[in-house]
Amino acid sequence: MIVIGGGIVGVSTALWLQRMGADVTVVDRSGWGKATSAGNGGILAACAMVPVTGPGLAKKAPWMLLDKNFPLFMKWRYLPTLLPWLRKFLSHANVEDTHRIADGLAHLVADSVAQHDALADGTDATDWIIKTDYSYAYQNRAAFDADAFSWAIRKKHGFDLTMRDGADVQAFDPSLADDIRLLATMGAHGFIKDPAGYVAALGAEFEDKGGTLVTGDVTDFDMSDGKIKAVVTSQGRMRCDYAVLTTGVWSKPLMKKLGLNIPLESERGYHIVFRNAKGGPNHPIMLAAGKFVATPMEAGLRCAGTVEFGGLEAGPSKAPFAFLRKCTKDAFPNMTWDDEIEWQGHRPSTSDSLPLIGQIRETGIYAGFGHHHIGLTAGPKTGRLLAQLIAGQPPNIDLTPYAPARFA
């Protein structure tokens, strides 16, 4: 059994397969959790079933790109390449599709804290998991009401709010600026103190229990009569009966070798860690005005968000970092810190906002990628589902929304 990719989905899949008695090897180009899994906002966002493609996005998107106060950026020379994917993506920006996508995502995220607990139980990785409330911060009631459609979806899936307004906001979290006058708080959430350290701890557990990690690139599949026989890697040919592809946005070239051209794009994300921050928030907060999350991690306050389209090859842009700095200063005006660490990475975004989870035809190759913003949140659940499928234990949810065959 070979799992391709050592991020949160890959290590979760490997651990669950190992616990079911499989002999598993993980192949990753750089080791445990070194790519996208290291750079997220750290939130176990159980309420994150609402896709970006809400109703009306197609009309709003051009104005968002031109608005310097909105966290959407574009490397314009990449637009011709992006357009086919973008048309498909925006075609889902309607009420019916938003509810359909949210229903699919809810199965993957709503029990996130319990799934992480189950994955990490009995390992050193439990130390990285923090149970917490999760708040959305708004400047006023009108701004909150503008998000009514999204909150109705969250309520439908069981998330209730504690509302604070006026001076009660700063009484609950004194770090927040005085012009933030409404806080919507949910329980049953959590965050990871250090996502890279967490994935590395899970990987260490996998290796301690007899699993193998190979550092290298997977370049092809060796097939016979439509079935996987081996994976071709930079370290040589590795025989296997099953393979699981969990390499995020880098999965697309390998899927092409299987005859599937997946509409998958890099939704480039950014974060800044304000090291040893003091006077920051006491729990994770989504700042609605800047659409970024501020999470008090072990190294400092991590502020993560923004969306940039520019492909895999271009380097980081300055504007998203500047935007995050401004929004952070506006939200937490009294915060101090020692220095800053910048990060830019690549979220794997399918055109229909749902990941691929399941076997590709009857090849013995399984897909587990395309999670947009919910990779950390949904990683353990995805890994468990994949392990159940391979072990012949039918999961208790309908996996049709995530079927790779939808892109055949």
C-alpha positions as CSV (number, residue, x, y, z in Angstrom):
1,M,0.0,0.0,0.0
2,I,1.5,3.4,-1.0
3,V,0.2,6.8,0.1
4,I,1.5,9.6,-2.1
5,G,1.7,12.8,-0.1
6,G,2.8,13.4,3.5
7,G,0.4,16.3,4.4
8,I,-2.6,16.0,6.8
9,V,-4.7,13.9,4.4
10,G,-1.8,11.6,3.6
11,V,-0.7,11.0,7.1
12,S,-4.3,10.5,8.3
13,T,-4.9,7.9,5.5
14,A,-1.6,6.1,6.3
15,L,-2.4,6.0,10.1
16,W,-5.9,4.7,9.6
17,L,-4.8,2.1,7.1
18,Q,-2.0,1.0,9.4
19,R,-4.5,0.6,12.3
20,M,-6.6,-1.6,10.0
21,G,-3.6,-3.9,9.5
22,A,-2.2,-2.7,6.2
23,D,1.5,-2.5,5.4
24,V,1.9,1.2,4.3
25,T,4.6,3.3,2.7
26,V,4.2,7.0,2.3
27,V,6.1,8.9,-0.4
28,D,6.5,12.6,-0.2
29,R,9.0,15.0,-1.9
30,S,10.0,16.8,1.3
31,G,8.7,14.9,4.4
32,W,5.8,15.3,6.8
33,G,3.6,18.4,6.5
34,K,6.1,20.7,4.7
35,A,3.8,22.2,2.1
36,T,0.2,23.4,2.4
37,S,-0.5,21.5,5.6
38,A,2.0,23.8,7.3
39,G,0.6,27.1,6.2
40,N,-3.1,27.1,7.1
41,G,-5.0,29.1,9.7
42,G,-4.9,26.1,12.1
43,I,-8.6,26.1,12.7
44,L,-10.6,22.9,13.1
45,A,-13.4,24.8,11.4
46,A,-16.4,22.6,12.0
47,C,-18.7,25.3,10.7
48,A,-16.8,25.7,7.4
49,M,-19.3,24.0,5.1
50,V,-20.3,27.3,3.2
51,P,-18.4,27.4,-0.1
52,V,-16.9,30.6,-1.5
53,T,-19.3,30.4,-4.4
54,G,-22.3,32.0,-2.8
55,P,-25.2,33.4,-4.8
56,G,-24.3,36.4,-6.8
57,L,-20.5,35.9,-6.7
58,A,-20.2,35.9,-10.5
59,K,-21.5,39.5,-10.6
60,K,-19.5,40.6,-7.6
61,A,-16.1,39.1,-8.4
62,P,-14.9,41.7,-10.9
63,W,-15.5,44.5,-8.4
64,M,-13.8,42.5,-5.7
65,L,-10.7,42.3,-7.7
66,L,-10.6,46.1,-8.1
67,D,-11.3,46.8,-4.5
68,K,-8.1,47.3,-2.5
69,N,-10.0,46.6,0.7
70,F,-11.1,43.1,-0.4
71,P,-8.8,40.1,0.1
72,L,-8.9,38.9,-3.5
73,F,-5.9,39.2,-5.8
74,M,-4.9,38.2,-9.3
75,K,-1.7,37.9,-11.2
76,W,-3.2,39.2,-14.4
77,R,-0.9,37.4,-16.8
78,Y,-2.3,34.2,-15.4
79,L,-6.0,35.1,-16.2
80,P,-6.1,33.4,-19.7
81,T,-4.9,30.2,-18.2
82,L,-7.4,30.5,-15.3
83,L,-10.5,31.4,-17.4
84,P,-11.7,27.8,-18.2
85,W,-11.6,26.8,-14.5
86,L,-13.0,30.2,-13.4
87,R,-16.1,29.8,-15.7
88,K,-16.9,26.4,-14.2
89,F,-16.2,27.7,-10.7
90,L,-18.6,30.7,-11.0
91,S,-21.3,28.5,-12.6
92,H,-22.0,27.1,-9.1
93,A,-22.5,30.6,-7.6
94,N,-26.3,30.1,-7.1
95,V,-28.6,29.1,-4.2
96,E,-29.2,25.5,-5.3
97,D,-25.6,24.6,-5.9
98,T,-24.5,26.4,-2.7
99,H,-26.8,24.3,-0.6
100,R,-25.8,21.1,-2.4
101,I,-22.1,21.8,-1.9
102,A,-22.6,22.8,1.8
103,D,-24.4,19.5,2.4
104,G,-21.4,17.7,1.0
105,L,-18.8,19.6,2.9
106,A,-20.8,19.3,6.2
107,H,-20.2,15.6,6.3
108,L,-16.5,16.2,6.2
109,V,-16.1,19.1,8.6
110,A,-18.9,19.1,11.2
111,D,-17.3,16.5,13.5
112,S,-13.8,17.7,12.9
113,V,-12.7,18.0,16.5
114,A,-13.9,14.4,17.2
115,Q,-12.1,13.2,14.1
116,H,-8.8,14.8,15.1
117,D,-9.2,13.4,18.6
118,A,-9.7,9.9,17.3
119,L,-6.7,10.2,14.9
120,A,-4.3,11.6,17.5
121,D,-5.6,9.5,20.5
122,G,-2.7,7.8,22.3
123,T,0.0,9.8,20.4
124,D,2.2,12.8,21.1
125,A,0.1,14.7,18.6
126,T,-2.7,15.2,21.1
127,D,-0.6,17.9,22.7
128,W,-1.1,20.1,19.6
129,I,-4.9,20.1,19.7
130,I,-6.7,22.9,21.6
131,K,-10.5,22.9,22.1
132,T,-11.9,26.3,21.9
133,D,-14.7,28.7,20.8
134,Y,-14.5,30.2,17.4
135,S,-15.8,33.7,16.7
136,Y,-16.7,35.9,13.7
137,A,-16.1,39.6,14.3
138,Y,-18.2,42.3,12.6
139,Q,-18.1,46.0,12.7
140,N,-21.9,46.2,13.2
141,R,-25.2,44.4,13.0
142,A,-25.7,45.4,9.3
143,A,-22.4,43.7,8.4
144,F,-23.6,40.5,10.2
145,D,-27.0,40.6,8.5
146,A,-25.3,40.8,5.1
147,D,-24.0,37.3,5.9
148,A,-27.4,35.9,6.8
149,F,-27.4,33.4,4.0
150,S,-24.2,31.8,5.2
151,W,-25.4,31.8,8.9
152,A,-28.6,30.1,7.9
153,I,-26.6,27.2,6.3
154,R,-24.5,26.8,9.4
155,K,-27.7,26.8,11.6
156,K,-29.2,24.2,9.3
157,H,-26.2,22.0,10.1
158,G,-26.5,22.4,13.9
159,F,-24.4,25.5,14.7
160,D,-25.9,27.9,17.2
161,L,-24.5,31.3,18.0
162,T,-23.8,33.3,21.1
163,M,-24.1,37.0,20.1
164,R,-22.3,39.8,21.8
165,D,-22.6,43.4,20.8
166,G,-21.4,46.9,21.9
167,A,-19.1,46.9,24.9
168,D,-19.7,43.2,25.5
169,V,-17.4,42.5,22.6
170,Q,-14.3,44.0,24.2
171,A,-15.3,42.6,27.6
172,F,-15.1,39.1,26.1
173,D,-11.9,39.8,24.2
174,P,-10.1,43.0,25.1
175,S,-7.7,42.8,22.1
176,L,-10.4,43.8,19.6
177,A,-10.6,47.3,18.3
178,D,-13.4,49.5,19.5
179,D,-15.1,49.7,16.1
180,I,-15.7,45.9,16.2
181,R,-19.2,46.0,17.7
182,L,-20.6,42.5,17.1
183,L,-19.1,39.0,17.8
184,A,-20.8,35.8,16.8
185,T,-19.3,32.9,18.7
186,M,-19.7,29.1,18.3
187,G,-18.5,26.3,20.6
188,A,-17.4,22.8,19.5
189,H,-14.4,24.1,17.5
190,G,-10.6,23.8,18.0
191,F,-7.3,24.8,16.6
192,I,-3.8,23.3,16.2
193,K,-1.0,25.1,18.0
194,D,1.5,24.3,15.2
195,P,0.1,22.6,12.1
196,A,3.6,21.6,10.8
197,G,4.5,20.1,14.2
198,Y,1.2,18.3,14.5
199,V,1.5,16.6,11.1
200,A,5.2,15.7,11.9
201,A,4.0,14.2,15.3
202,L,1.4,12.1,13.5
203,G,4.1,11.0,10.9
204,A,6.4,10.0,13.8
205,E,3.7,7.9,15.2
206,F,3.2,6.2,11.9
207,E,6.9,5.4,11.6
208,D,7.2,4.3,15.2
209,K,4.4,1.7,14.5
210,G,6.4,0.3,11.6
211,G,5.3,2.5,8.7
212,T,7.8,3.7,6.1
213,L,8.4,7.2,4.8
214,V,10.3,7.6,1.5
215,T,11.5,11.0,0.4
216,G,11.0,11.4,-3.3
217,D,8.8,12.4,-6.2
218,V,6.1,10.1,-7.8
219,T,6.2,10.6,-11.5
220,D,4.0,7.8,-13.0
221,F,1.9,4.7,-12.4
222,D,2.8,1.3,-13.7
223,M,-0.5,-0.3,-14.7
224,S,-1.4,-3.8,-16.0
225,D,-4.9,-4.6,-17.3
226,G,-6.1,-1.4,-15.8
227,K,-4.8,-2.1,-12.3
228,I,-2.0,-0.5,-10.4
229,K,1.1,-2.6,-10.1
230,A,3.6,-0.1,-9.0
231,V,4.4,3.6,-8.7
232,V,7.3,5.1,-10.5
233,T,9.3,7.4,-8.2
234,S,12.6,9.3,-8.2
235,Q,13.8,6.6,-5.8
236,G,12.9,3.8,-8.2
237,R,9.8,1.6,-9.0
238,M,7.8,0.7,-5.9
239,R,5.3,-2.2,-6.2
240,C,1.9,-2.0,-4.6
241,D,-1.7,-3.3,-4.8
242,Y,-3.2,0.0,-3.9
243,A,-2.1,3.7,-4.1
244,V,-3.7,6.8,-2.6
245,L,-3.1,10.2,-4.2
246,T,-3.1,13.0,-1.5
247,T,-0.8,15.6,-3.0
248,G,-3.2,18.5,-3.1
249,V,-2.9,20.8,-6.1
250,W,0.1,18.8,-7.3
251,S,-2.2,15.8,-7.9
252,K,-3.4,17.1,-11.3
253,P,-0.5,15.8,-13.5
254,L,-0.7,12.3,-12.0
255,M,-4.5,12.3,-12.6
256,K,-3.9,13.2,-16.3
257,K,-1.8,10.0,-16.5
258,L,-5.0,8.1,-15.5
259,G,-7.1,9.9,-18.2
260,L,-8.8,12.5,-16.0
261,N,-8.2,16.2,-16.5
262,I,-9.3,17.5,-13.2
263,P,-10.4,21.2,-13.1
264,L,-8.0,21.9,-10.2
265,E,-6.4,25.3,-9.5
266,S,-4.0,26.8,-6.9
267,E,-5.9,29.2,-4.7
268,R,-2.9,30.9,-3.4
269,G,-3.0,31.5,0.4
270,Y,-0.9,33.8,2.6
271,H,-0.2,34.0,6.3
272,I,1.9,36.1,8.6
273,V,3.0,34.8,12.1
274,F,3.5,37.7,14.5
275,R,6.0,36.1,16.7
276,N,5.6,36.3,20.5
277,A,2.6,38.5,20.1
278,K,1.2,40.2,23.2
279,G,-2.2,41.8,23.4
280,G,-3.7,39.7,20.6
281,P,-6.9,37.6,20.7
282,N,-7.5,35.0,23.3
283,H,-9.2,32.6,20.9
284,P,-9.4,32.1,17.1
285,I,-11.4,34.9,15.4
286,M,-12.5,35.3,11.8
287,L,-12.3,39.0,11.0
288,A,-15.3,39.4,8.6
289,A,-14.1,42.7,7.2
290,G,-10.8,41.3,5.9
291,K,-12.0,37.7,5.6
292,F,-8.9,36.4,7.5
293,V,-8.5,34.3,10.6
294,A,-6.3,35.2,13.6
295,T,-5.2,32.2,15.6
296,P,-3.1,32.4,18.8
297,M,-0.6,29.6,18.0
298,E,2.5,28.5,19.9
299,A,4.9,30.7,17.9
300,G,2.7,33.8,18.0
301,L,-0.5,35.1,16.3
302,R,-1.0,33.6,12.9
303,C,-3.1,35.7,10.6
304,A,-4.1,33.7,7.5
305,G,-6.3,34.4,4.6
306,T,-6.6,36.2,1.3
307,V,-7.1,34.5,-2.1
308,E,-4.8,35.0,-5.0
309,F,-4.9,33.4,-8.4
310,G,-1.6,33.1,-10.1
311,G,-0.8,29.4,-10.6
312,L,2.0,27.3,-9.1
313,E,5.1,28.9,-10.6
314,A,4.9,32.6,-9.7
315,G,6.5,33.7,-6.5
316,P,4.6,35.5,-3.6
317,S,3.1,38.9,-4.1
318,K,3.6,41.9,-1.8
319,A,0.0,43.1,-1.8
320,P,-1.6,40.2,0.1
321,F,1.0,40.5,2.9
322,A,0.4,44.3,3.1
323,F,-3.3,43.7,3.2
324,L,-2.9,41.2,6.1
325,R,-0.7,43.6,8.1
326,K,-3.1,46.5,7.7
327,C,-6.2,44.4,8.7
328,T,-4.3,42.9,11.7
329,K,-3.3,46.3,12.9
330,D,-6.9,47.6,12.5
331,A,-8.4,44.6,14.3
332,F,-5.8,44.4,17.2
333,P,-4.5,48.0,17.6
334,N,-2.7,47.4,20.9
335,M,-0.9,44.2,20.0
336,T,2.9,44.1,20.0
337,W,5.2,41.4,18.7
338,D,8.9,40.6,18.2
339,D,9.1,40.0,14.4
340,E,7.2,38.4,11.5
341,I,7.3,35.2,9.5
342,E,5.7,35.3,6.0
343,W,4.3,32.2,4.2
344,Q,2.7,31.7,0.9
345,G,1.3,28.4,-0.4
346,H,-1.2,26.6,-2.6
347,R,-4.7,25.5,-1.7
348,P,-6.1,22.8,-4.0
349,S,-9.3,24.1,-5.4
350,T,-11.7,22.1,-7.6
351,S,-14.1,23.9,-9.8
352,D,-17.1,22.6,-7.8
353,S,-15.7,23.3,-4.3
354,L,-15.8,19.6,-3.3
355,P,-12.8,17.3,-2.9
356,L,-12.2,14.1,-4.7
357,I,-12.5,11.1,-2.4
358,G,-12.7,7.6,-3.8
359,Q,-11.3,5.0,-6.3
360,I,-10.5,6.0,-9.8
361,R,-12.5,3.5,-11.9
362,E,-11.4,0.0,-10.7
363,T,-7.7,0.9,-10.9
364,G,-6.8,0.4,-7.2
365,I,-5.8,4.1,-7.1
366,Y,-7.7,6.3,-4.8
367,A,-8.0,10.1,-4.8
368,G,-8.0,12.2,-1.6
369,F,-7.4,15.9,-2.6
370,G,-9.0,19.1,-3.6
371,H,-10.1,20.4,-0.2
372,H,-9.9,24.2,-0.8
373,H,-9.8,25.9,2.6
374,I,-10.8,22.8,4.7
375,G,-7.8,20.5,4.3
376,L,-6.7,20.6,8.0
377,T,-10.3,20.5,9.2
378,A,-11.3,17.6,7.0
379,G,-8.0,15.7,6.7
380,P,-8.6,13.0,9.4
381,K,-12.2,12.3,8.2
382,T,-11.0,12.0,4.6
383,G,-8.2,9.7,5.6
384,R,-10.6,7.5,7.6
385,L,-13.1,7.3,4.7
386,L,-10.3,6.3,2.3
387,A,-9.0,3.7,4.6
388,Q,-12.5,2.3,5.1
389,L,-13.0,2.1,1.3
390,I,-9.7,0.3,0.7
391,A,-10.4,-2.1,3.7
392,G,-13.8,-3.0,2.3
393,Q,-15.6,-1.3,5.2
394,P,-18.4,0.8,3.5
395,P,-18.5,4.3,5.2
396,N,-21.8,5.4,6.7
397,I,-22.1,8.5,4.4
398,D,-22.9,8.9,0.7
399,L,-19.6,9.5,-1.1
400,T,-21.2,10.3,-4.4
401,P,-20.6,14.1,-4.1
402,Y,-16.8,13.4,-3.9
403,A,-16.6,10.7,-6.6
404,P,-13.6,11.2,-9.0
405,A,-15.8,9.9,-11.8
406,R,-17.7,13.2,-11.9
407,F,-14.8,14.6,-13.9
408,A,-14.6,11.7,-16.3
